[in-house]
Amino acid sequence: MRKKKTYTCRACGKSPLTKDEVGVSKKLLDGEALFCLPCLAAYLEVAEQDLLDKIEEFKEQGCELFA
Ligand SMILES: [Zn+2]
């Protein structure tokens, strides 16, 4: 069985992060750091809803990180 990798939020330590959280962190931060949604929103100084919209956008573009 393949071992499932888990990710942890760099700011608050939430673990495991969801696929969406990992994907949007990678997309917006070039894989430099991974955050949960609230921490990413705070880090980027945007609303959580903006990130949710982004996630939907990436999914519509067929981004493989969100497959
Ligand atoms: Zn967090």
N, CA, C, O and the ligand as a Tripos MOL2 file, in Angstrom:
@<TRIPOS>MOLECULE
protein
  269   267    68     0     0
PROTEIN
NO_CHARGES

@<TRIPOS>ATOM
      1 N           0.8380   -1.2000    0.0000 N.3       1 MET1
      2 CA          0.0000    0.0000    0.0000 C.3       1 MET1
      3 C           0.8720    1.2490    0.0000 C.2       1 MET1
      4 O           1.8870    1.3120    0.6930 O.2       1 MET1
      5 N           0.4650    2.2350   -0.7810 N.am      2 ARG2
      6 CA          1.2320    3.4630   -0.8590 C.3       2 ARG2
      7 C           1.0530    4.2790    0.4100 C.2       2 ARG2
      8 O          -0.0640    4.4610    0.8930 O.2       2 ARG2
      9 N           2.1490    4.7610    0.9340 N.am      3 LYS3
     10 CA          2.0710    5.5750    2.1420 C.3       3 LYS3
     11 C           1.5350    6.9540    1.7790 C.2       3 LYS3
     12 O           1.9990    7.5910    0.8340 O.2       3 LYS3
     13 N           0.5600    7.3920    2.5440 N.am      4 LYS4
     14 CA         -0.0420    8.6870    2.2550 C.3       4 LYS4
     15 C           0.7350    9.7860    2.9560 C.2       4 LYS4
     16 O           0.9410    9.7500    4.1690 O.2       4 LYS4
     17 N           1.1590   10.7530    2.1750 N.am      5 LYS5
     18 CA          1.9230   11.8520    2.7570 C.3       5 LYS5
     19 C           0.9660   12.8590    3.3930 C.2       5 LYS5
     20 O          -0.0500   13.2320    2.8060 O.2       5 LYS5
     21 N           1.3050   13.2780    4.5700 N.am      6 THR6
     22 CA          0.4650   14.2910    5.2010 C.3       6 THR6
     23 C           1.2340   15.6000    5.2970 C.2       6 THR6
     24 O           2.4600   15.6190    5.4070 O.2       6 THR6
     25 N           0.4890   16.6770    5.2510 N.am      7 TYR7
     26 CA          1.0800   18.0020    5.2700 C.3       7 TYR7
     27 C           0.5770   18.7750    6.4770 C.2       7 TYR7
     28 O          -0.5400   18.5710    6.9520 O.2       7 TYR7
     29 N           1.4270   19.6600    6.9560 N.am      8 THR8
     30 CA          1.1080   20.4340    8.1430 C.3       8 THR8
     31 C           1.1720   21.9250    7.8370 C.2       8 THR8
     32 O           2.0580   22.3850    7.1180 O.2       8 THR8
     33 N           0.2340   22.6620    8.3850 N.am      9 CYS9
     34 CA          0.2570   24.1150    8.2070 C.3       9 CYS9
     35 C           1.4720   24.7040    8.9070 C.2       9 CYS9
     36 O           1.7380   24.4000   10.0700 O.2       9 CYS9
     37 N           2.2030   25.5420    8.1950 N.am     10 ARG10
     38 CA          3.4170   26.1060    8.7460 C.3      10 ARG10
     39 C           3.1220   27.1110    9.8650 C.2      10 ARG10
     40 O           3.9370   27.3080   10.7670 O.2      10 ARG10
     41 N           1.9650   27.7320    9.7950 N.am     11 ALA11
     42 CA          1.6530   28.7720   10.7770 C.3      11 ALA11
     43 C           1.0350   28.2190   12.0540 C.2      11 ALA11
     44 O           1.5030   28.5240   13.1510 O.2      11 ALA11
     45 N          -0.0170   27.4050   11.9230 N.am     12 CYS12
     46 CA         -0.7370   26.9690   13.1190 C.3      12 CYS12
     47 C          -0.5380   25.4890   13.4360 C.2      12 CYS12
     48 O          -0.9490   25.0220   14.4990 O.2      12 CYS12
     49 N           0.0830   24.7580   12.5300 N.am     13 GLY13
     50 CA          0.3480   23.3550   12.8000 C.3      13 GLY13
     51 C          -0.8050   22.4140   12.5270 C.2      13 GLY13
     52 O          -0.7370   21.2330   12.8690 O.2      13 GLY13
     53 N          -1.8640   22.9230   11.9150 N.am     14 LYS14
     54 CA         -2.9820   22.0490   11.5830 C.3      14 LYS14
     55 C          -2.5150   20.9260   10.6510 C.2      14 LYS14
     56 O          -1.7970   21.1580    9.6790 O.2      14 LYS14
     57 N          -2.9390   19.7170   10.9730 N.am     15 SER15
     58 CA         -2.5470   18.5780   10.1580 C.3      15 SER15
     59 C          -3.5940   17.4840   10.2670 C.2      15 SER15
     60 O          -4.1510   17.2950   11.3480 O.2      15 SER15
     61 N          -3.8850   16.7610    9.2050 N.am     16 PRO16
     62 CA         -3.3560   16.9890    7.8590 C.3      16 PRO16
     63 C          -4.1200   18.0900    7.1410 C.2      16 PRO16
     64 O          -5.2970   18.3370    7.4020 O.2      16 PRO16
     65 N          -3.4130   18.7400    6.2320 N.am     17 LEU17
     66 CA         -4.0820   19.7310    5.3920 C.3      17 LEU17
     67 C          -4.8810   19.0080    4.3170 C.2      17 LEU17
     68 O          -4.5280   17.9040    3.9050 O.2      17 LEU17
     69 N          -5.9520   19.6350    3.8720 N.am     18 THR18
     70 CA         -6.7440   19.0300    2.8040 C.3      18 THR18
     71 C          -6.0100   19.1980    1.4760 C.2      18 THR18
     72 O          -5.0930   20.0090    1.3440 O.2      18 THR18
     73 N          -6.4310   18.4270    0.5250 N.am     19 LYS19
     74 CA         -5.8580   18.4950   -0.8150 C.3      19 LYS19
     75 C          -5.9840   19.9090   -1.3980 C.2      19 LYS19
     76 O          -5.0680   20.4100   -2.0510 O.2      19 LYS19
     77 N          -7.1200   20.5300   -1.1510 N.am     20 ASP20
     78 CA         -7.3290   21.8900   -1.6470 C.3      20 ASP20
     79 C          -6.3500   22.8630   -1.0060 C.2      20 ASP20
     80 O          -5.7970   23.7360   -1.6760 O.2      20 ASP20
     81 N          -6.1420   22.7030    0.3030 N.am     21 GLU21
     82 CA         -5.2320   23.6090    1.0050 C.3      21 GLU21
     83 C          -3.8060   23.4460    0.5050 C.2      21 GLU21
     84 O          -3.0920   24.4260    0.2920 O.2      21 GLU21
     85 N          -3.4070   22.2140    0.3240 N.am     22 VAL22
     86 CA         -2.0640   21.9510   -0.1960 C.3      22 VAL22
     87 C          -1.9420   22.5040   -1.6090 C.2      22 VAL22
     88 O          -0.9560   23.1570   -1.9520 O.2      22 VAL22
     89 N          -2.9570   22.2350   -2.4220 N.am     23 GLY23
     90 CA         -2.9140   22.6630   -3.8210 C.3      23 GLY23
     91 C          -2.8480   24.1660   -3.9640 C.2      23 GLY23
     92 O          -2.0490   24.6890   -4.7400 O.2      23 GLY23
     93 N          -3.6920   24.8660   -3.2130 N.am     24 VAL24
     94 CA         -3.7320   26.3210   -3.3660 C.3      24 VAL24
     95 C          -2.4650   26.9560   -2.7800 C.2      24 VAL24
     96 O          -1.9990   27.9740   -3.2920 O.2      24 VAL24
     97 N          -1.9120   26.3830   -1.7360 N.am     25 SER25
     98 CA         -0.6420   26.8690   -1.1880 C.3      25 SER25
     99 C           0.4550   26.7270   -2.2290 C.2      25 SER25
    100 O           1.2430   27.6470   -2.4490 O.2      25 SER25
    101 N           0.4950   25.5740   -2.8620 N.am     26 LYS26
    102 CA          1.5260   25.3350   -3.8750 C.3      26 LYS26
    103 C           1.3850   26.2910   -5.0500 C.2      26 LYS26
    104 O           2.3710   26.8230   -5.5610 O.2      26 LYS26
    105 N           0.1520   26.4970   -5.4650 N.am     27 LYS27
    106 CA         -0.0820   27.3770   -6.6020 C.3      27 LYS27
    107 C           0.3030   28.8100   -6.2820 C.2      27 LYS27
    108 O           0.9530   29.4750   -7.0890 O.2      27 LYS27
    109 N          -0.0890   29.2850   -5.1230 N.am     28 LEU28
    110 CA          0.0880   30.7040   -4.8050 C.3      28 LEU28
    111 C           1.4580   31.0150   -4.2150 C.2      28 LEU28
    112 O           1.9250   32.1500   -4.3030 O.2      28 LEU28
    113 N           2.1020   30.0250   -3.6190 N.am     29 LEU29
    114 CA          3.3920   30.2810   -2.9680 C.3      29 LEU29
    115 C           4.5360   29.5290   -3.6340 C.2      29 LEU29
    116 O           5.6440   29.4780   -3.1010 O.2      29 LEU29
    117 N           4.2700   28.9490   -4.7890 N.am     30 ASP30
    118 CA          5.3030   28.2060   -5.5100 C.3      30 ASP30
    119 C           5.9280   27.1000   -4.6630 C.2      30 ASP30
    120 O           7.1130   26.7950   -4.7980 O.2      30 ASP30
    121 N           5.1330   26.5160   -3.8040 N.am     31 GLY31
    122 CA          5.6360   25.3910   -3.0100 C.3      31 GLY31
    123 C           6.5930   25.7800   -1.9070 C.2      31 GLY31
    124 O           7.2420   24.9170   -1.3150 O.2      31 GLY31
    125 N           6.6900   27.0670   -1.6220 N.am     32 GLU32
    126 CA          7.6190   27.5170   -0.5840 C.3      32 GLU32
    127 C           7.1590   27.1520    0.8100 C.2      32 GLU32
    128 O           7.9640   26.8270    1.6830 O.2      32 GLU32
    129 N           5.8520   27.2110    1.0080 N.am     33 ALA33
    130 CA          5.3050   26.9030    2.3240 C.3      33 ALA33
    131 C           3.8800   26.4160    2.1380 C.2      33 ALA33
    132 O           3.2220   26.7320    1.1470 O.2      33 ALA33
    133 N           3.4180   25.6480    3.0980 N.am     34 LEU34
    134 CA          2.0460   25.1590    3.0390 C.3      34 LEU34
    135 C           1.2760   25.6890    4.2410 C.2      34 LEU34
    136 O           1.7460   25.6390    5.3780 O.2      34 LEU34
    137 N           0.0970   26.1900    3.9620 N.am     35 PHE35
    138 CA         -0.7450   26.7360    5.0120 C.3      35 PHE35
    139 C          -2.1500   26.1620    4.9080 C.2      35 PHE35
    140 O          -2.5780   25.7360    3.8360 O.2      35 PHE35
    141 N          -2.8650   26.1540    6.0320 N.am     36 CYS36
    142 CA         -4.2890   25.8570    5.9720 C.3      36 CYS36
    143 C          -4.9780   27.1140    5.4330 C.2      36 CYS36
    144 O          -4.3580   28.1740    5.3380 O.2      36 CYS36
    145 N          -6.2340   26.9930    5.0890 N.am     37 LEU37
    146 CA         -6.9240   28.1010    4.4200 C.3      37 LEU37
    147 C          -6.9380   29.4060    5.2310 C.2      37 LEU37
    148 O          -6.5920   30.4570    4.6900 O.2      37 LEU37
    149 N          -7.3260   29.3680    6.5090 N.am     38 PRO38
    150 CA         -7.3370   30.6170    7.2910 C.3      38 PRO38
    151 C          -5.9500   31.2500    7.4050 C.2      38 PRO38
    152 O          -5.8220   32.4720    7.3250 O.2      38 PRO38
    153 N          -4.9210   30.4390    7.5880 N.am     39 CYS39
    154 CA         -3.5650   30.9840    7.7230 C.3      39 CYS39
    155 C          -3.0550   31.5190    6.3910 C.2      39 CYS39
    156 O          -2.3550   32.5300    6.3500 O.2      39 CYS39
    157 N          -3.4020   30.8480    5.3140 N.am     40 LEU40
    158 CA         -2.9910   31.3250    3.9910 C.3      40 LEU40
    159 C          -3.6550   32.6680    3.6880 C.2      40 LEU40
    160 O          -3.0290   33.5810    3.1490 O.2      40 LEU40
    161 N          -4.9320   32.7650    4.0480 N.am     41 ALA41
    162 CA         -5.6520   34.0180    3.8380 C.3      41 ALA41
    163 C          -4.9980   35.1470    4.6320 C.2      41 ALA41
    164 O          -4.8450   36.2570    4.1240 O.2      41 ALA41
    165 N          -4.6150   34.8650    5.8700 N.am     42 ALA42
    166 CA         -3.9710   35.8740    6.7070 C.3      42 ALA42
    167 C          -2.6040   36.2400    6.1390 C.2      42 ALA42
    168 O          -2.2280   37.4110    6.1030 O.2      42 ALA42
    169 N          -1.8720   35.2340    5.7000 N.am     43 TYR43
    170 CA         -0.5280   35.4320    5.1580 C.3      43 TYR43
    171 C          -0.5690   36.3160    3.9120 C.2      43 TYR43
    172 O           0.2610   37.2080    3.7370 O.2      43 TYR43
    173 N          -1.5470   36.0510    3.0550 N.am     44 LEU44
    174 CA         -1.6520   36.8010    1.7960 C.3      44 LEU44
    175 C          -2.5180   38.0490    1.9420 C.2      44 LEU44
    176 O          -2.6640   38.8350    1.0060 O.2      44 LEU44
    177 N          -3.0920   38.2140    3.1450 N.am     45 GLU45
    178 CA         -3.9680   39.3490    3.4150 C.3      45 GLU45
    179 C          -5.1320   39.4160    2.4360 C.2      45 GLU45
    180 O          -5.4370   40.4660    1.8700 O.2      45 GLU45
    181 N          -5.7690   38.2740    2.2560 N.am     46 VAL46
    182 CA         -6.9810   38.2010    1.4440 C.3      46 VAL46
    183 C          -8.0540   37.4880    2.2620 C.2      46 VAL46
    184 O          -7.7790   36.9530    3.3360 O.2      46 VAL46
    185 N          -9.2760   37.4870    1.7410 N.am     47 ALA47
    186 CA        -10.3630   36.7920    2.4180 C.3      47 ALA47
    187 C         -10.3150   35.3030    2.0830 C.2      47 ALA47
    188 O          -9.9010   34.9040    0.9940 O.2      47 ALA47
    189 N         -10.7480   34.5000    3.0440 N.am     48 GLU48
    190 CA        -10.8000   33.0570    2.7800 C.3      48 GLU48
    191 C         -11.6370   32.7440    1.5450 C.2      48 GLU48
    192 O         -11.3360   31.8280    0.7790 O.2      48 GLU48
    193 N         -12.7100   33.5420    1.3730 N.am     49 GLN49
    194 CA        -13.5790   33.3140    0.2260 C.3      49 GLN49
    195 C         -12.8250   33.5070   -1.0970 C.2      49 GLN49
    196 O         -13.0810   32.8070   -2.0760 O.2      49 GLN49
    197 N         -11.8940   34.4670   -1.1070 N.am     50 ASP50
    198 CA        -11.0910   34.6780   -2.3170 C.3      50 ASP50
    199 C         -10.2940   33.4280   -2.6630 C.2      50 ASP50
    200 O         -10.1380   33.0680   -3.8290 O.2      50 ASP50
    201 N          -9.7900   32.7740   -1.6080 N.am     51 LEU51
    202 CA         -9.0200   31.5510   -1.8400 C.3      51 LEU51
    203 C          -9.9260   30.4390   -2.3510 C.2      51 LEU51
    204 O          -9.5420   29.6720   -3.2340 O.2      51 LEU51
    205 N         -11.1290   30.3570   -1.7930 N.am     52 LEU52
    206 CA        -12.0760   29.3450   -2.2600 C.3      52 LEU52
    207 C         -12.4150   29.5750   -3.7260 C.2      52 LEU52
    208 O         -12.5390   28.6300   -4.5040 O.2      52 LEU52
    209 N         -12.5640   30.8520   -4.0930 N.am     53 ASP53
    210 CA        -12.8250   31.1770   -5.4990 C.3      53 ASP53
    211 C         -11.6500   30.7430   -6.3780 C.2      53 ASP53
    212 O         -11.8360   30.1980   -7.4650 O.2      53 ASP53
    213 N         -10.4400   30.9990   -5.8810 N.am     54 LYS54
    214 CA         -9.2320   30.6050   -6.6100 C.3      54 LYS54
    215 C          -9.2070   29.0940   -6.8270 C.2      54 LYS54
    216 O          -8.9110   28.6080   -7.9190 O.2      54 LYS54
    217 N          -9.5250   28.3680   -5.7600 N.am     55 ILE55
    218 CA         -9.5190   26.9060   -5.8470 C.3      55 ILE55
    219 C         -10.4750   26.4380   -6.9410 C.2      55 ILE55
    220 O         -10.1560   25.5470   -7.7280 O.2      55 ILE55
    221 N         -11.6530   27.0610   -6.9720 N.am     56 GLU56
    222 CA        -12.6280   26.6950   -8.0090 C.3      56 GLU56
    223 C         -12.0730   27.0030   -9.4000 C.2      56 GLU56
    224 O         -12.2460   26.2300  -10.3430 O.2      56 GLU56
    225 N         -11.4010   28.1540   -9.5020 N.am     57 GLU57
    226 CA        -10.7910   28.5500  -10.7700 C.3      57 GLU57
    227 C          -9.7530   27.5240  -11.2220 C.2      57 GLU57
    228 O          -9.7460   27.0910  -12.3750 O.2      57 GLU57
    229 N          -8.8870   27.1490  -10.3000 N.am     58 PHE58
    230 CA         -7.8460   26.1730  -10.6290 C.3      58 PHE58
    231 C          -8.4660   24.8540  -11.0560 C.2      58 PHE58
    232 O          -7.9940   24.2030  -11.9880 O.2      58 PHE58
    233 N          -9.5270   24.4680  -10.3630 N.am     59 LYS59
    234 CA        -10.1930   23.2110  -10.7200 C.3      59 LYS59
    235 C         -10.7870   23.2810  -12.1150 C.2      59 LYS59
    236 O         -10.7290   22.3220  -12.8850 O.2      59 LYS59
    237 N         -11.3660   24.4470  -12.4270 N.am     60 GLU60
    238 CA        -11.9520   24.6050  -13.7530 C.3      60 GLU60
    239 C         -10.8870   24.5760  -14.8420 C.2      60 GLU60
    240 O         -11.1330   24.1340  -15.9640 O.2      60 GLU60
    241 N          -9.7010   25.0540  -14.4880 N.am     61 GLN61
    242 CA         -8.5950   25.0180  -15.4480 C.3      61 GLN61
    243 C          -8.0320   23.6110  -15.5860 C.2      61 GLN61
    244 O          -7.1920   23.3410  -16.4450 O.2      61 GLN61
    245 N          -8.5130   22.7200  -14.7220 N.am     62 GLY62
    246 CA         -8.0320   21.3350  -14.7910 C.3      62 GLY62
    247 C          -6.6620   21.1420  -14.1670 C.2      62 GLY62
    248 O          -5.9290   20.2240  -14.5360 O.2      62 GLY62
    249 N          -6.3160   22.0080  -13.2190 N.am     63 CYS63
    250 CA         -5.0190   21.8820  -12.5640 C.3      63 CYS63
    251 C          -4.8830   20.5170  -11.8880 C.2      63 CYS63
    252 O          -5.7620   20.0810  -11.1440 O.2      63 CYS63
    253 N          -3.7730   19.8660  -12.1620 N.am     64 GLU64
    254 CA         -3.5740   18.5090  -11.6490 C.3      64 GLU64
    255 C          -3.4330   18.4440  -10.1330 C.2      64 GLU64
    256 O          -3.6550   17.3950   -9.5290 O.2      64 GLU64
    257 N          -3.0620   19.5660   -9.5190 N.am     65 LEU65
    258 CA         -2.9230   19.5860   -8.0550 C.3      65 LEU65
    259 C          -4.2660   19.3790   -7.3680 C.2      65 LEU65
    260 O          -4.3210   18.9950   -6.1990 O.2      65 LEU65
    261 N          -5.3410   19.6320   -8.0920 N.am     66 PHE66
    262 CA         -6.6760   19.5150   -7.4930 C.3      66 PHE66
    263 C          -7.4780   18.3410   -8.0490 C.2      66 PHE66
    264 O          -8.6690   18.1950   -7.7760 O.2      66 PHE66
    265 N          -6.8060   17.5220   -8.8240 N.am     67 ALA67
    266 CA         -7.5140   16.4070   -9.4680 C.3      67 ALA67
    267 C          -8.0880   15.4500   -8.4360 C.2      67 ALA67
    268 O          -8.7150   14.4540   -8.7990 O.2      67 ALA67
    269 ZN         -2.9540   27.1490    9.7710 Zn       68 ZN68
@<TRIPOS>BOND
     1     1     2 1
     2     2     3 1
     3     3     4 2
     4     3     5 am
     5     5     6 1
     6     6     7 1
     7     7     8 2
     8     7     9 am
     9     9    10 1
    10    10    11 1
    11    11    12 2
    12    11    13 am
    13    13    14 1
    14    14    15 1
    15    15    16 2
    16    15    17 am
    17    17    18 1
    18    18    19 1
    19    19    20 2
    20    19    21 am
    21    21    22 1
    22    22    23 1
    23    23    24 2
    24    23    25 am
    25    25    26 1
    26    26    27 1
    27    27    28 2
    28    27    29 am
    29    29    30 1
    30    30    31 1
    31    31    32 2
    32    31    33 am
    33    33    34 1
    34    34    35 1
    35    35    36 2
    36    35    37 am
    37    37    38 1
    38    38    39 1
    39    39    40 2
    40    39    41 am
    41    41    42 1
    42    42    43 1
    43    43    44 2
    44    43    45 am
    45    45    46 1
    46    46    47 1
    47    47    48 2
    48    47    49 am
    49    49    50 1
    50    50    51 1
    51    51    52 2
    52    51    53 am
    53    53    54 1
    54    54    55 1
    55    55    56 2
    56    55    57 am
    57    57    58 1
    58    58    59 1
    59    59    60 2
    60    59    61 am
    61    61    62 1
    62    62    63 1
    63    63    64 2
    64    63    65 am
    65    65    66 1
    66    66    67 1
    67    67    68 2
    68    67    69 am
    69    69    70 1
    70    70    71 1
    71    71    72 2
    72    71    73 am
    73    73    74 1
    74    74    75 1
    75    75    76 2
    76    75    77 am
    77    77    78 1
    78    78    79 1
    79    79    80 2
    80    79    81 am
    81    81    82 1
    82    82    83 1
    83    83    84 2
    84    83    85 am
    85    85    86 1
    86    86    87 1
    87    87    88 2
    88    87    89 am
    89    89    90 1
    90    90    91 1
    91    91    92 2
    92    91    93 am
    93    93    94 1
    94    94    95 1
    95    95    96 2
    96    95    97 am
    97    97    98 1
    98    98    99 1
    99    99   100 2
   100    99   101 am
   101   101   102 1
   102   102   103 1
   103   103   104 2
   104   103   105 am
   105   105   106 1
   106   106   107 1
   107   107   108 2
   108   107   109 am
   109   109   110 1
   110   110   111 1
   111   111   112 2
   112   111   113 am
   113   113   114 1
   114   114   115 1
   115   115   116 2
   116   115   117 am
   117   117   118 1
   118   118   119 1
   119   119   120 2
   120   119   121 am
   121   121   122 1
   122   122   123 1
   123   123   124 2
   124   123   125 am
   125   125   126 1
   126   126   127 1
   127   127   128 2
   128   127   129 am
   129   129   130 1
   130   130   131 1
   131   131   132 2
   132   131   133 am
   133   133   134 1
   134   134   135 1
   135   135   136 2
   136   135   137 am
   137   137   138 1
   138   138   139 1
   139   139   140 2
   140   139   141 am
   141   141   142 1
   142   142   143 1
   143   143   144 2
   144   143   145 am
   145   145   146 1
   146   146   147 1
   147   147   148 2
   148   147   149 am
   149   149   150 1
   150   150   151 1
   151   151   152 2
   152   151   153 am
   153   153   154 1
   154   154   155 1
   155   155   156 2
   156   155   157 am
   157   157   158 1
   158   158   159 1
   159   159   160 2
   160   159   161 am
   161   161   162 1
   162   162   163 1
   163   163   164 2
   164   163   165 am
   165   165   166 1
   166   166   167 1
   167   167   168 2
   168   167   169 am
   169   169   170 1
   170   170   171 1
   171   171   172 2
   172   171   173 am
   173   173   174 1
   174   174   175 1
   175   175   176 2
   176   175   177 am
   177   177   178 1
   178   178   179 1
   179   179   180 2
   180   179   181 am
   181   181   182 1
   182   182   183 1
   183   183   184 2
   184   183   185 am
   185   185   186 1
   186   186   187 1
   187   187   188 2
   188   187   189 am
   189   189   190 1
   190   190   191 1
   191   191   192 2
   192   191   193 am
   193   193   194 1
   194   194   195 1
   195   195   196 2
   196   195   197 am
   197   197   198 1
   198   198   199 1
   199   199   200 2
   200   199   201 am
   201   201   202 1
   202   202   203 1
   203   203   204 2
   204   203   205 am
   205   205   206 1
   206   206   207 1
   207   207   208 2
   208   207   209 am
   209   209   210 1
   210   210   211 1
   211   211   212 2
   212   211   213 am
   213   213   214 1
   214   214   215 1
   215   215   216 2
   216   215   217 am
   217   217   218 1
   218   218   219 1
   219   219   220 2
   220   219   221 am
   221   221   222 1
   222   222   223 1
   223   223   224 2
   224   223   225 am
   225   225   226 1
   226   226   227 1
   227   227   228 2
   228   227   229 am
   229   229   230 1
   230   230   231 1
   231   231   232 2
   232   231   233 am
   233   233   234 1
   234   234   235 1
   235   235   236 2
   236   235   237 am
   237   237   238 1
   238   238   239 1
   239   239   240 2
   240   239   241 am
   241   241   242 1
   242   242   243 1
   243   243   244 2
   244   243   245 am
   245   245   246 1
   246   246   247 1
   247   247   248 2
   248   247   249 am
   249   249   250 1
   250   250   251 1
   251   251   252 2
   252   251   253 am
   253   253   254 1
   254   254   255 1
   255   255   256 2
   256   255   257 am
   257   257   258 1
   258   258   259 1
   259   259   260 2
   260   259   261 am
   261   261   262 1
   262   262   263 1
   263   263   264 2
   264   263   265 am
   265   265   266 1
   266   266   267 1
   267   267   268 2
@<TRIPOS>SUBSTRUCTURE
     1 MET1         2 RESIDUE 1 A MET
     2 ARG2         6 RESIDUE 1 A ARG
     3 LYS3        10 RESIDUE 1 A LYS
     4 LYS4        14 RESIDUE 1 A LYS
     5 LYS5        18 RESIDUE 1 A LYS
     6 THR6        22 RESIDUE 1 A THR
     7 TYR7        26 RESIDUE 1 A TYR
     8 THR8        30 RESIDUE 1 A THR
     9 CYS9        34 RESIDUE 1 A CYS
    10 ARG10       38 RESIDUE 1 A ARG
    11 ALA11       42 RESIDUE 1 A ALA
    12 CYS12       46 RESIDUE 1 A CYS
    13 GLY13       50 RESIDUE 1 A GLY
    14 LYS14       54 RESIDUE 1 A LYS
    15 SER15       58 RESIDUE 1 A SER
    16 PRO16       62 RESIDUE 1 A PRO
    17 LEU17       66 RESIDUE 1 A LEU
    18 THR18       70 RESIDUE 1 A THR
    19 LYS19       74 RESIDUE 1 A LYS
    20 ASP20       78 RESIDUE 1 A ASP
    21 GLU21       82 RESIDUE 1 A GLU
    22 VAL22       86 RESIDUE 1 A VAL
    23 GLY23       90 RESIDUE 1 A GLY
    24 VAL24       94 RESIDUE 1 A VAL
    25 SER25       98 RESIDUE 1 A SER
    26 LYS26      102 RESIDUE 1 A LYS
    27 LYS27      106 RESIDUE 1 A LYS
    28 LEU28      110 RESIDUE 1 A LEU
    29 LEU29      114 RESIDUE 1 A LEU
    30 ASP30      118 RESIDUE 1 A ASP
    31 GLY31      122 RESIDUE 1 A GLY
    32 GLU32      126 RESIDUE 1 A GLU
    33 ALA33      130 RESIDUE 1 A ALA
    34 LEU34      134 RESIDUE 1 A LEU
    35 PHE35      138 RESIDUE 1 A PHE
    36 CYS36      142 RESIDUE 1 A CYS
    37 LEU37      146 RESIDUE 1 A LEU
    38 PRO38      150 RESIDUE 1 A PRO
    39 CYS39      154 RESIDUE 1 A CYS
    40 LEU40      158 RESIDUE 1 A LEU
    41 ALA41      162 RESIDUE 1 A ALA
    42 ALA42      166 RESIDUE 1 A ALA
    43 TYR43      170 RESIDUE 1 A TYR
    44 LEU44      174 RESIDUE 1 A LEU
    45 GLU45      178 RESIDUE 1 A GLU
    46 VAL46      182 RESIDUE 1 A VAL
    47 ALA47      186 RESIDUE 1 A ALA
    48 GLU48      190 RESIDUE 1 A GLU
    49 GLN49      194 RESIDUE 1 A GLN
    50 ASP50      198 RESIDUE 1 A ASP
    51 LEU51      202 RESIDUE 1 A LEU
    52 LEU52      206 RESIDUE 1 A LEU
    53 ASP53      210 RESIDUE 1 A ASP
    54 LYS54      214 RESIDUE 1 A LYS
    55 ILE55      218 RESIDUE 1 A ILE
    56 GLU56      222 RESIDUE 1 A GLU
    57 GLU57      226 RESIDUE 1 A GLU
    58 PHE58      230 RESIDUE 1 A PHE
    59 LYS59      234 RESIDUE 1 A LYS
    60 GLU60      238 RESIDUE 1 A GLU
    61 GLN61      242 RESIDUE 1 A GLN
    62 GLY62      246 RESIDUE 1 A GLY
    63 CYS63      250 RESIDUE 1 A CYS
    64 GLU64      254 RESIDUE 1 A GLU
    65 LEU65      258 RESIDUE 1 A LEU
    66 PHE66      262 RESIDUE 1 A PHE
    67 ALA67      266 RESIDUE 1 A ALA
    68 ZN68       269 GROUP 0 **** ****
